[in-house]
Amino acid sequence: MAYVLNFYGTENTKTDKNVLEVYVNIQNEITVSIKEEDVEHLTYISFDKQTAIKLVKELKKQISLMEG
């Protein structure tokens, strides 16, 4: 069963019309794509499991540095 999770940007940065999509592709990798509101092409990157775990760890680190 395919599962896709979408995230939208913030109004503060005027990216609320942009969509970040996360899913497991047919090569069993995590794919992250970004569709910008006024851009025709899709930008994406795919990670193997080990790299995806490193990305999650870095995101958690960066979140902990956020104020508030």
Secondary structure, DSSP 8 states (H G I E B T S, - for coil): ----EEEE--TTTT-TT-EEEEEE-TTS-EEEEEE-TT-SS-EEEEE-HHHHHHHHHHHHHHHHTS--
